[in-house]
Amino acid sequence: MTLQNPKKEHSYESVLGDLKYVDRSLAVACTRGREAVVSRFRDMLRREGLSEQQWRVLRILFDEHSKGFGSMMTSVDISAKSCIHKVSISRIIRSLEERRLVCRRASAEDGRANYIQLTDEGHERLIPLVEEATGIHNQIARDFGFEDYERLLFLLRKLAAI
């Protein structure tokens, strides 16, 4: 009987080497997981005429608006929090502004910066959607398992930090 060294160093190849690329690719696995989550929101977003990126921006602004004080965000901050490229953020903000869901104000300190916030109309429209989305998230957590759901969020945050 041979004893394995408990401190054996693992590598990507030694741990996952026998699997095909699509079964060992972290990028593919994350994309599949993202699709499994986003697909649950498609009916709601389609019904509301929103893209998934528009929804992310609105949801971030909703959280900020709900805090009350300091509810404005720069497009740079929105881009960072939503993981959407700043060029796309400009287009999304323009579209949401045309729909009167958000408003934009130029910074007095920096002529290049804009502050974005939900309009009152946008906030009121989002209240039932946020409730619906919360129900969808809760169902995902139930289907996946609450402990696995929390653990996955923890691990993805940890991965994003490296």
C-alpha positions as a printed NumPy array, in Angstrom:
array([[  0.   ,   0.   ,   0.   ],
       [  1.359,   3.409,  -0.94 ],
       [  0.607,   6.549,   0.942],
       [ -0.036,   9.69 ,  -1.015],
       [  1.654,  12.847,   0.018],
       [ -1.123,  15.074,   1.437],
       [  0.883,  18.129,   0.399],
       [  1.139,  16.965,  -3.206],
       [  1.194,  19.981,  -5.47 ],
       [ -1.69 ,  20.069,  -7.889],
       [ -1.629,  21.68 , -11.266],
       [ -4.303,  22.42 , -13.827],
       [ -3.124,  19.446, -15.881],
       [ -2.925,  16.985, -12.986],
       [ -6.359,  17.861, -11.633],
       [ -8.268,  18.252, -14.898],
       [ -5.991,  16.703, -17.521],
       [ -8.274,  13.76 , -18.369],
       [-11.233,  15.981, -19.197],
       [-11.965,  17.498, -22.595],
       [-11.406,  21.232, -22.96 ],
       [-15.111,  22.11 , -22.743],
       [-15.42 ,  20.12 , -19.529],
       [-12.39 ,  21.681, -17.829],
       [-12.583,  25.25 , -19.117],
       [-13.426,  27.694, -16.378],
       [-14.522,  30.243, -19.   ],
       [-16.946,  27.769, -20.58 ],
       [-18.265,  26.665, -17.175],
       [-18.848,  30.289, -16.122],
       [-20.597,  31.024, -19.423],
       [-22.852,  27.998, -18.972],
       [-23.624,  29.03 , -15.402],
       [-24.354,  32.594, -16.495],
       [-26.743,  31.321, -19.167],
       [-28.507,  29.109, -16.618],
       [-29.128,  32.203, -14.479],
       [-29.866,  34.796, -17.179],
       [-32.308,  32.51 , -19.001],
       [-34.604,  32.683, -15.966],
       [-34.942,  36.452, -16.412],
       [-35.547,  36.513, -20.181],
       [-39.356,  36.484, -20.085],
       [-39.449,  39.387, -17.626],
       [-36.882,  41.396, -19.588],
       [-38.56 ,  40.707, -22.931],
       [-41.941,  41.727, -21.512],
       [-40.427,  44.992, -20.245],
       [-38.437,  45.679, -23.416],
       [-35.119,  45.622, -21.57 ],
       [-31.826,  44.042, -22.481],
       [-29.934,  42.12 , -19.832],
       [-27.321,  44.909, -19.723],
       [-29.988,  47.61 , -19.322],
       [-31.467,  45.594, -16.469],
       [-28.078,  45.364, -14.722],
       [-27.629,  49.124, -14.953],
       [-31.153,  49.825, -13.722],
       [-30.822,  47.338, -10.87 ],
       [-27.561,  48.925,  -9.699],
       [-29.139,  52.391,  -9.861],
       [-32.205,  51.083,  -8.027],
       [-30.05 ,  49.906,  -5.124],
       [-28.3  ,  53.265,  -5.074],
       [-31.629,  55.155,  -5.255],
       [-33.037,  53.085,  -2.409],
       [-30.191,  54.267,  -0.166],
       [-31.572,  57.782,  -0.525],
       [-28.631,  60.081,   0.138],
       [-25.973,  60.064,  -2.586],
       [-28.075,  58.187,  -5.096],
       [-26.141,  59.432,  -8.12 ],
       [-23.371,  57.406,  -9.712],
       [-20.829,  58.169, -12.38 ],
       [-20.937,  56.18 , -15.583],
       [-17.446,  54.911, -14.667],
       [-18.78 ,  53.509, -11.372],
       [-21.76 ,  51.944, -13.131],
       [-19.414,  50.394, -15.695],
       [-17.223,  48.884, -12.973],
       [-20.123,  47.531, -10.901],
       [-22.041,  46.118, -13.874],
       [-19.001,  44.676, -15.713],
       [-20.115,  46.505, -18.86 ],
       [-17.615,  48.393, -21.026],
       [-17.769,  52.175, -20.621],
       [-18.583,  52.691, -24.319],
       [-21.589,  50.387, -23.961],
       [-22.61 ,  52.154, -20.748],
       [-22.901,  55.441, -22.646],
       [-25.222,  53.846, -25.207],
       [-27.283,  52.131, -22.504],
       [-27.619,  55.329, -20.457],
       [-28.711,  57.251, -23.556],
       [-31.385,  54.634, -24.279],
       [-32.646,  54.594, -20.687],
       [-32.644,  58.382, -20.637],
       [-34.841,  58.459, -23.757],
       [-37.28 ,  56.201, -21.899],
       [-37.208,  58.602, -18.923],
       [-35.975,  55.856, -16.589],
       [-32.725,  57.647, -15.755],
       [-31.434,  61.188, -15.87 ],
       [-27.924,  62.484, -16.383],
       [-26.199,  65.514, -14.93 ],
       [-22.758,  66.81 , -15.853],
       [-20.226,  67.054, -13.056],
       [-19.413,  70.596, -11.939],
       [-15.853,  69.496, -11.087],
       [-15.045,  67.413, -14.181],
       [-16.588,  68.298, -17.534],
       [-15.995,  64.756, -18.799],
       [-17.893,  63.084, -15.957],
       [-21.63 ,  62.541, -15.802],
       [-23.754,  61.586, -12.843],
       [-26.59 ,  59.182, -13.479],
       [-29.584,  58.387, -11.321],
       [-32.993,  56.804, -11.603],
       [-35.854,  59.163, -12.194],
       [-38.806,  58.92 ,  -9.821],
       [-40.721,  57.323, -12.699],
       [-37.882,  54.842, -13.217],
       [-37.822,  53.956,  -9.527],
       [-41.581,  53.398,  -9.399],
       [-41.477,  51.251, -12.52 ],
       [-38.666,  49.129, -11.093],
       [-40.28 ,  48.362,  -7.721],
       [-42.443,  45.47 ,  -9.023],
       [-39.636,  44.264, -11.311],
       [-37.163,  44.103,  -8.438],
       [-39.712,  42.099,  -6.442],
       [-40.171,  39.735,  -9.388],
       [-36.401,  39.434,  -9.89 ],
       [-35.936,  38.704,  -6.183],
       [-38.409,  35.856,  -6.538],
       [-36.431,  34.517,  -9.502],
       [-33.178,  34.711,  -7.522],
       [-34.808,  32.933,  -4.587],
       [-35.997,  30.152,  -6.892],
       [-32.509,  29.761,  -8.354],
       [-31.108,  29.487,  -4.812],
       [-33.752,  26.866,  -3.926],
       [-33.113,  24.872,  -7.103],
       [-29.333,  25.053,  -6.728],
       [-29.325,  24.707,  -2.95 ],
       [-28.868,  27.652,  -0.603],
       [-25.485,  26.502,   0.679],
       [-24.159,  25.864,  -2.826],
       [-25.56 ,  29.219,  -3.975],
       [-23.795,  31.106,  -1.178],
       [-20.611,  29.087,  -1.649],
       [-20.603,  29.758,  -5.407],
       [-21.006,  33.514,  -4.835],
       [-18.146,  33.39 ,  -2.331],
       [-15.909,  31.442,  -4.723],
       [-16.697,  33.71 ,  -7.684],
       [-15.885,  36.806,  -5.615],
       [-12.642,  35.127,  -4.567],
       [-11.861,  34.281,  -8.208],
       [-12.594,  37.853,  -9.311],
       [-10.137,  39.15 ,  -6.701],
       [ -7.108,  37.27 ,  -8.08 ]])
